[in-house]
Amino acid sequence: MSRARKWLGNTGVVLALVAGLAVWTMLPWYAVLALVVALALWLVLTRTGRLALEATRIGIASLPQRWGASSVIVVGIAGVVGVLVAMLAMGAGFEATLKQTGNDSTAIILRGGSQAETNSVITRDQVPLVSALAGIAKGPDGRPAISPELSQVVNMVTRADHTDANAQLRGVGEAAWALRPQVKIVEGRKFNPGMRELVIGQGARKQYVDQQFNDLKPGSQIELANQIWTVVGFFASGDSHDSELWADGETLASTYRRSAYQSVTVKLDGKDGFNQLKAAMAADPRLKLDVDTTRHYYAKQSEGLSKFLRVLGIVIGSIMAVGAVFGALNTMYAAVAGRAREIATMRAIGFRGLPVVVAVMLETMLLALIGGLLGGAVAWLVFNGYSVSTLGNNFSQVMFQFKVSPALLWNGIMWALGIGLVGGLFPALRAARLPVTEALRAA
C-alpha cells in the first residue's frame, strides 16, 4: 500500500510538473515578474516563507564547498541556452533581413502561381498593359513608376573557400533606383546603360572575390556568360538587396538572350493603390499575373527557413536540455545526500517539509539562472551581428546577420529556469521526505 501511494504521489508530481512547464513556456515577462514578486512577498511576510529563506541562505552559503558539482548545472544549462539562442538568432536575422527589404508603398508583380522571381516570366508586351493599370503612382516625369526587372542566377567565387556559389544578378533600369531609395552608392558609381558594368551590394562584396581570388573593388573584372563585366561601384541597402549584383537590364537580356522579364516592381498610388491595382489586374484577362506588396512578398520568402531553424533550434535545445536536467538531478541528489545531517537537523528544530523543498528549489533555480545568463551572454557576444549566407528562394545566396534580440535572451532564460525547475524538484521532495532519525544516524 505504501509503495502504491508513493507511486501515485510521484505520478501526480510528474503530471503537475508537465502541466506547469507547459504554462511556464507561455507566460509573458510581466506574468513571470508577478510570480517573482509574489514569491518574494511570501518569503518575507510569512513564517513558512522566512524559514524557507533561512534554509536557502544556509544552502547558498555552502555552495563554495560544492562549486565543482554545482558548476555542472551552470555549464550544462549555459550550453543549452547558448545553442538555443544562437539557432533562433539565425532564423530571426534571416527573417529580419527579408522583412526590411519591402514596404507597403511598393508592389511586386509575378506570373500567376509563381513563388519567386526565378520561376516567373512576364512578357515584354505585358509591361505596357501593367503600366496602364489603376493604382500605380506617377513618377516626377509624369510616367507610371514601374520597374521591369530580370533576375539571373550566376556563379561567383566565394571568399571563404574559393568555390562557386549562386549569386543573384538583377537587371534593372533607372526606375529601380527611384523605387528603392534605400539603395545608395557607397563607393564608385552606377553602371552606364548599354555597358557590361556591375554594381555590387556590400553583403555580396564580403562574400565573393573575382576569378583570380582578389577582393572586389572598382575596376575588378568578372567573367559572366563568357563575357567580361567590370565592377564600377558598390551599394548598401540594409536588406536582402545587399546580397545582389545589379546591371543594366537591356545589356543583361542581350547577354543571356532573355526575351522576357521576371518581375515588375511598381510604386502604389496612395493607401488604396494596392487594392485598385489588384482589382484592375484581375479584370484584364490578358494579364494572368499575381501582385503582392513587397513587404509581404519578402516576408513570405523567409517563412520556410525561419520556421525550419526555429524547429531545429528547439529540437537540439530539447535534446541538450534532457542532458542538463539529468546533470542537475545528479548534482542536487548528491547535494541533498551530502547535506543529510544538516537537513535533518533543520527538520528537528522546526523546519517543515515546505521550507526545505523551497530552499532546495531556490538553490537550483539560482544556479540555473546563472547558467542562463552565462549562456545568453556568450550567445550575444559571439553571434550577435555575425554575418553568414544561406540559399534563398531565388536559389541564390542571401547575406544576413545573426540577431540576438532581448526577446530571444528572455526565451533562453525561461528555458534555463524550466530546466532548473525540473532538475531541482525531485531532489527537493527527497530532502523533505528524508526521515529525521535515519538521516541523523547515517550522518
C-alpha positions in Angstrom: 0.0 0.0 0.0 2.8 2.4 0.9 4.5 1.7 -2.5 1.3 2.3 -4.4 0.8 5.5 -2.5 4.3 6.7 -3.2 4.0 5.7 -6.9 0.7 7.6 -7.2 2.3 10.6 -5.5 5.3 10.6 -7.9 3.0 10.3 -10.9 0.9 13.2 -9.6 4.1 15.3 -9.3 5.2 14.4 -12.8 1.8 15.3 -14.3 1.8 18.6 -12.3 5.4 19.3 -13.5 4.4 18.7 -17.2 1.4 21.0 -16.8 3.5 23.6 -15.0 6.2 23.6 -17.7 3.5 24.0 -20.4 2.1 27.0 -18.6 5.6 28.3 -17.9 6.6 28.4 -21.6 3.6 30.5 -22.4 4.0 33.1 -19.6 4.8 36.7 -20.7 7.5 38.5 -18.9 5.1 40.6 -16.8 3.5 37.4 -15.5 6.9 36.0 -14.5 7.7 39.2 -12.8 4.4 39.0 -10.9 5.3 35.4 -9.8 8.7 36.6 -8.6 7.1 39.5 -6.6 4.6 37.1 -5.1 7.3 34.7 -4.1 9.4 37.4 -2.6 6.4 38.7 -0.5 5.7 35.2 0.7 9.4 34.7 1.7 9.4 37.9 3.6 5.9 38.2 5.1 5.0 34.6 6.2 6.6 32.4 8.9 7.0 29.5 6.5 8.5 31.8 3.9 11.0 33.2 6.3 12.0 29.6 7.3 12.5 28.8 3.6 14.6 31.9 3.2 16.8 31.0 6.1 17.2 27.4 4.8 18.1 28.8 1.4 20.8 31.1 2.9 22.3 28.1 4.6 22.4 26.1 1.3 23.8 29.0 -0.7 26.5 29.6 1.9 27.7 26.1 1.4 27.9 26.4 -2.4 31.7 27.3 -2.4 32.4 23.9 -0.9 30.3 22.3 -3.6 31.2 24.5 -6.5 32.7 21.7 -8.6 29.5 19.8 -8.6 27.3 22.9 -8.9 29.3 24.1 -11.9 27.9 21.0 -13.8 24.4 22.6 -13.6 25.7 26.1 -14.6 27.8 24.9 -17.6 25.2 22.4 -18.8 22.4 25.0 -18.8 24.7 27.6 -20.3 25.4 25.3 -23.2 21.7 24.7 -23.7 20.8 28.4 -23.7 23.8 29.3 -25.9 22.9 26.8 -28.6 19.2 27.6 -28.5 19.6 31.4 -28.7 22.2 31.1 -31.5 19.9 28.9 -33.6 16.9 31.1 -33.0 19.1 34.2 -33.7 20.0 32.8 -37.1 16.3 32.5 -38.1 15.5 35.9 -36.6 18.3 37.5 -38.5 17.3 36.0 -41.9 13.7 36.9 -41.3 14.6 40.5 -40.3 16.8 40.9 -43.4 14.0 39.9 -45.8 11.3 41.8 -43.9 13.3 45.0 -44.2 13.5 44.6 -47.9 10.0 45.6 -48.8 7.4 48.1 -47.8 3.7 48.8 -48.2 4.1 51.6 -50.7 5.5 49.3 -53.5 4.2 46.1 -55.0 5.8 43.3 -57.0 4.1 41.6 -59.9 4.9 38.0 -60.9 3.5 35.4 -63.2 0.4 33.8 -61.7 1.3 31.0 -59.3 5.0 31.9 -59.1 6.5 31.7 -55.6 9.7 33.6 -56.5 11.3 35.7 -59.3 13.3 32.8 -60.7 10.2 30.8 -61.8 8.3 33.9 -63.1 8.0 35.1 -66.6 6.5 38.4 -67.7 6.5 39.1 -71.4 7.5 42.4 -72.8 4.1 43.1 -74.3 2.6 42.7 -70.9 4.6 45.6 -69.4 2.7 48.4 -71.2 -0.6 46.8 -70.1 0.6 46.8 -66.5 1.8 50.4 -66.6 -1.7 51.5 -67.7 -3.5 49.9 -64.7 -5.1 51.9 -61.9 -3.4 52.1 -58.6 0.1 52.8 -59.9 1.6 56.2 -58.9 3.2 58.5 -61.4 6.8 59.5 -61.3 8.3 63.0 -61.4 8.2 62.8 -65.2 4.5 62.0 -65.2 5.0 58.4 -66.3 3.9 55.3 -64.3 6.5 54.5 -61.7 7.3 50.9 -62.7 10.5 48.9 -63.0 10.5 45.7 -65.1 13.4 43.6 -64.0 15.4 40.5 -64.8 16.7 38.0 -62.3 19.6 35.8 -63.3 21.4 33.3 -61.1 25.2 33.5 -61.8 28.2 31.7 -60.4 30.6 33.7 -58.2 33.7 32.6 -56.4 33.4 32.7 -52.6 35.9 34.4 -50.4 35.8 31.6 -47.8 36.9 28.6 -49.8 37.2 29.8 -53.4 34.3 27.5 -54.6 31.4 28.5 -56.8 28.2 29.8 -55.3 24.9 31.1 -56.7 24.5 34.9 -56.7 21.6 36.9 -57.9 22.3 39.3 -60.8 19.4 41.8 -61.2 18.9 43.6 -64.4 17.3 47.0 -63.8 16.8 50.4 -65.3 16.9 53.9 -63.8 13.4 53.4 -62.3 14.7 50.7 -60.0 16.8 53.3 -58.1 13.9 55.6 -57.7 11.6 52.8 -56.3 14.3 51.7 -53.8 15.6 54.9 -52.2 17.3 52.9 -49.5 19.8 51.6 -52.1 22.7 54.1 -52.0 26.0 54.0 -53.9 28.8 54.0 -51.2 31.8 53.6 -53.5 32.3 54.2 -57.2 29.4 55.0 -59.4 26.3 53.5 -61.1 26.5 51.4 -64.2 26.1 53.0 -67.6 23.2 51.9 -69.8 24.4 49.6 -72.6 27.6 48.7 -70.9 28.7 45.4 -69.3 29.1 47.1 -65.9 28.2 45.9 -62.4 27.4 47.5 -59.1 27.6 45.1 -56.2 25.9 45.1 -52.8 28.0 45.3 -49.6 27.0 41.9 -48.5 28.0 40.3 -51.8 31.3 42.2 -51.7 32.1 40.5 -48.4 31.0 37.1 -49.8 32.7 36.9 -53.2 36.1 37.5 -54.9 37.0 37.7 -58.6 38.2 34.7 -60.7 41.8 35.4 -59.5 40.7 35.3 -55.9 41.3 39.1 -55.4 39.0 41.3 -53.4 36.3 43.1 -55.3 36.9 46.8 -55.9 36.1 49.4 -58.6 37.7 48.2 -61.7 37.6 44.5 -60.9 36.7 42.3 -63.8 34.4 39.3 -63.6 33.6 36.7 -66.3 29.8 36.0 -66.6 28.3 34.1 -69.6 31.7 34.1 -71.3 31.8 37.9 -71.2 33.9 40.3 -69.1 32.0 42.6 -66.8 33.6 45.5 -65.0 32.7 46.3 -61.4 32.2 50.1 -61.3 30.6 50.6 -57.8 29.2 49.2 -54.6 25.9 50.0 -52.9 24.3 49.5 -49.5 20.7 48.9 -48.8 20.5 47.3 -45.4 18.3 44.5 -46.7 18.4 41.4 -49.0 19.4 43.6 -52.0 22.9 43.8 -50.3 23.4 40.3 -51.5 22.8 41.1 -55.1 24.7 42.3 -58.2 23.0 44.9 -60.4 23.5 45.6 -64.1 21.7 47.3 -66.9 18.6 45.3 -67.8 18.8 45.5 -71.6 22.5 44.6 -71.5 21.8 41.6 -69.3 18.9 40.5 -71.5 21.1 40.5 -74.7 24.0 38.7 -72.9 21.8 35.9 -71.6 19.3 36.0 -74.6 16.4 36.8 -72.4 13.2 38.0 -74.1 11.1 38.4 -71.0 11.3 39.8 -67.5 10.9 38.0 -64.2 9.1 40.7 -62.2 7.8 44.2 -62.3 8.1 46.4 -59.3 5.7 49.4 -59.1 5.0 52.3 -56.7 1.5 52.3 -55.4 -0.8 55.3 -55.6 -1.8 56.1 -52.0 -3.2 53.8 -49.3 -5.8 52.3 -51.6 -3.4 51.8 -54.5 -2.8 48.1 -53.9 -6.5 47.2 -53.9 -7.0 49.3 -57.1 -4.1 47.6 -58.8 -5.2 44.1 -57.7 -8.7 44.7 -59.0 -7.6 46.2 -62.3 -5.2 43.3 -62.9 -7.9 40.7 -62.1 -10.3 42.4 -64.6 -7.9 42.2 -67.5 -7.9 38.7 -69.0 -4.6 39.3 -70.8 -2.8 39.6 -67.5 -2.5 36.3 -65.8 -0.3 37.8 -63.1 -0.2 38.0 -59.3 0.5 41.1 -57.3 1.7 41.5 -53.7 3.2 44.2 -51.6 6.9 44.0 -51.5 6.8 43.8 -47.7 4.5 40.7 -47.7 6.4 39.1 -50.6 9.8 39.2 -49.0 8.4 38.3 -45.6 7.0 35.1 -47.2 10.4 34.3 -48.6 11.7 34.0 -45.1 8.9 31.8 -43.6 10.2 28.4 -44.6 13.8 28.8 -43.5 12.9 30.7 -40.3 10.4 28.0 -39.3 13.0 25.3 -40.0 15.7 27.0 -38.0 13.2 27.6 -35.1 12.1 24.0 -35.0 15.7 22.8 -35.4 16.8 25.0 -32.5 14.1 23.8 -30.2 14.8 20.1 -31.1 18.5 20.5 -30.4 17.9 22.6 -27.3 15.4 20.0 -26.0 17.9 17.1 -26.5 20.6 19.1 -24.7 18.1 20.2 -22.0 17.5 16.5 -21.2 21.2 16.1 -20.5 21.2 19.2 -18.5 18.3 18.0 -16.4 20.0 14.7 -15.6 23.1 16.6 -14.7 21.1 18.9 -12.4 19.3 15.9 -10.9 22.5 14.0 -10.1 24.1 17.1 -8.7 21.2 18.1 -6.5 20.6 14.5 -5.3 24.3 14.3 -4.3 23.9 17.7 -2.6 20.9 16.5 -0.6 22.7 13.3 0.3 25.8 15.2 1.4 23.7 17.6 3.5 21.5 14.9 5.0 22.6 15.7 8.6 22.2 19.4 8.0 18.7 18.9 6.6 17.7 16.5 9.3 18.9 19.0 12.0 16.8 21.7 10.4 13.8 19.4 10.4 14.4 18.5 14.0 14.4 22.2 15.1 11.2 23.0 13.4 11.7 23.3 9.7 8.8 21.6 8.0 8.7 20.0 4.6 7.7 23.0 2.5 10.6 25.3 3.6 13.0 22.5 2.8 11.5 22.0 -0.6 11.5 25.7 -1.4 15.1 26.0 -0.2 16.4 23.3 -2.5 14.4 24.6 -5.4 15.6 28.2 -4.9 19.2 27.0 -4.8 18.8 25.0 -8.0 16.9 27.9 -9.7 19.7 30.3 -8.8 22.3 28.0 -10.4 20.0 27.7 -13.4 19.7 31.5 -13.7 23.4 31.9 -13.5 23.8 29.3 -16.3 21.1 31.0 -18.4 22.7 34.4 -18.0 26.1 33.0 -18.9 24.7 31.2 -22.0 22.8 34.2 -23.2 25.9 36.4 -22.7 28.1 34.1 -24.7 25.5 33.9 -27.5 25.2 37.7 -27.6 29.0 38.3 -27.6 29.8 35.6 -30.1 26.9 35.6 -32.5 25.1 38.9 -32.4 25.8 40.7 -35.7 27.8 37.7 -37.1 27.4 37.6 -40.9 26.6 34.4 -42.8 24.8 33.5 -46.0 22.3 30.9 -47.0 20.4 29.9 -50.1 17.2 31.9 -50.6 14.0 31.1 -52.5 15.7 32.5 -55.7 18.4 29.8 -55.4 21.0 32.4 -54.7 23.0 33.3 -51.6 21.4 35.8 -49.2 23.7 37.5 -46.7 22.3 38.2 -43.3 23.4 38.7 -39.7 22.5 36.8 -36.6 20.1 38.8 -34.5 20.3 38.1 -30.7 17.3 40.2 -29.5 16.2 40.8 -25.9 13.2 38.5 -26.7 15.5 35.6 -27.6 17.6 36.2 -24.5 14.5 36.2 -22.4 13.4 32.9 -24.1 16.7 31.4 -23.1 16.4 32.5 -19.5 12.9 30.9 -19.4 14.4 27.6 -20.7 17.2 27.8 -18.1 14.7 28.3 -15.2 12.5 25.5 -16.6 15.5 23.1 -16.6 16.2 24.2 -13.1 12.6 23.6 -12.0 12.7 20.0 -13.4 16.2 19.3 -12.1 15.5 20.6 -8.6 12.0 19.4 -7.9 12.6 15.7 -7.2 15.8 16.2 -5.1 13.8 18.8 -3.1 11.0 16.3 -2.5 13.6 13.7 -1.4 15.0 16.2 1.1 11.6 17.0 2.5 10.8 13.3 2.9 14.1 12.4 4.5 13.4 10.7 7.8 15.0 12.7 10.6 16.2 9.8 12.8 17.5 7.9 9.8 19.4 10.9 8.5 21.0 11.6 11.9 22.1 8.0 12.4 23.6 7.9 8.8 25.5 11.1 9.4 
